[in-house]
Amino acid sequence: MPTLYVRNIPDDLYERLRELASSQHRSISAQVLTILEQALPLQIQQAKSETTKFITETLAEMRLRRRVNPTDFGLPDSTTLIQEDRDR
């Protein structure tokens, strides 16, 4: 099983963590694991939600954009080009 080391934990944060672990009758390591197990699914769900929101907004913007028509640039329509080619 992997081991995770965390350095430079502020004293007040460590003390709150120690108090919480004590009140739950857990070691500090067990308390940190519990907190991580509870927090990670929420973070993952939030990231998925943000990604879904971004994709939905992007697709909505794309639908609002006008399609580019070659005639807007002074280019002939493809049917005209085909007809000209056949007439040669």
C-alpha positions as CSV (number, residue, x, y, z in Angstrom):
1,M,0.0,0.0,0.0
2,P,1.4,3.4,-0.9
3,T,2.5,5.9,1.7
4,L,1.8,9.6,1.5
5,Y,3.9,12.2,3.3
6,V,2.6,15.7,3.7
7,R,5.1,18.4,4.7
8,N,4.8,21.9,6.1
9,I,1.3,21.5,7.6
10,P,0.4,24.6,9.5
11,D,0.4,24.1,13.3
12,D,-3.2,25.2,13.6
13,L,-4.4,22.9,10.9
14,Y,-2.6,20.0,12.4
15,E,-4.0,20.7,15.8
16,R,-7.6,20.8,14.4
17,L,-6.9,17.5,12.6
18,R,-5.6,16.0,15.8
19,E,-8.6,17.1,17.7
20,L,-11.0,15.8,15.1
21,A,-9.2,12.5,15.0
22,S,-9.3,12.2,18.8
23,S,-13.1,13.0,18.9
24,Q,-13.7,10.3,16.3
25,H,-11.5,7.8,18.1
26,R,-9.2,7.6,15.1
27,S,-5.5,8.1,14.5
28,I,-4.5,11.1,12.6
29,S,-3.7,8.9,9.6
30,A,-7.1,7.2,9.7
31,Q,-8.8,10.6,10.0
32,V,-6.9,11.9,7.0
33,L,-7.9,8.8,5.0
34,T,-11.5,9.3,6.0
35,I,-11.5,12.9,5.0
36,L,-9.9,12.1,1.6
37,E,-12.3,9.3,0.9
38,Q,-15.2,11.7,1.6
39,A,-13.8,14.6,-0.3
40,L,-12.5,13.0,-3.5
41,P,-15.8,11.8,-4.9
42,L,-17.2,15.3,-4.5
43,Q,-14.2,16.8,-6.2
44,I,-14.4,14.3,-9.1
45,Q,-18.1,14.9,-9.5
46,Q,-17.5,18.7,-9.5
47,A,-14.8,18.4,-12.1
48,K,-17.2,16.3,-14.3
49,S,-19.9,18.8,-13.8
50,E,-17.6,21.7,-14.8
51,T,-16.5,19.8,-17.9
52,T,-20.1,19.0,-18.9
53,K,-21.0,22.6,-18.4
54,F,-18.1,23.8,-20.6
55,I,-19.0,21.3,-23.3
56,T,-22.7,22.3,-23.2
57,E,-21.9,26.0,-23.4
58,T,-19.4,25.5,-26.2
59,L,-21.9,23.5,-28.2
60,A,-24.6,26.1,-27.6
61,E,-22.2,28.8,-28.9
62,M,-21.4,26.8,-31.9
63,R,-25.1,26.4,-32.7
64,L,-25.6,30.1,-32.6
65,R,-22.8,30.8,-35.0
66,R,-23.8,31.2,-38.6
67,R,-22.6,28.6,-41.0
68,V,-20.0,29.9,-43.5
69,N,-21.3,30.0,-47.0
70,P,-18.7,30.2,-49.9
71,T,-20.8,32.9,-51.6
72,D,-20.1,35.1,-48.6
73,F,-16.5,35.3,-49.9
74,G,-17.3,35.9,-53.5
75,L,-16.8,32.3,-54.4
76,P,-19.2,30.6,-56.8
77,D,-21.6,28.0,-55.5
78,S,-20.5,24.4,-55.9
79,T,-23.4,23.7,-58.3
80,T,-22.2,26.5,-60.5
81,L,-18.7,25.1,-60.5
82,I,-19.9,21.6,-61.4
83,Q,-22.1,22.9,-64.2
84,E,-19.1,24.9,-65.6
85,D,-17.0,21.8,-65.5
86,R,-19.6,19.8,-67.3
87,D,-20.0,22.4,-70.0
88,R,-16.3,22.3,-70.9
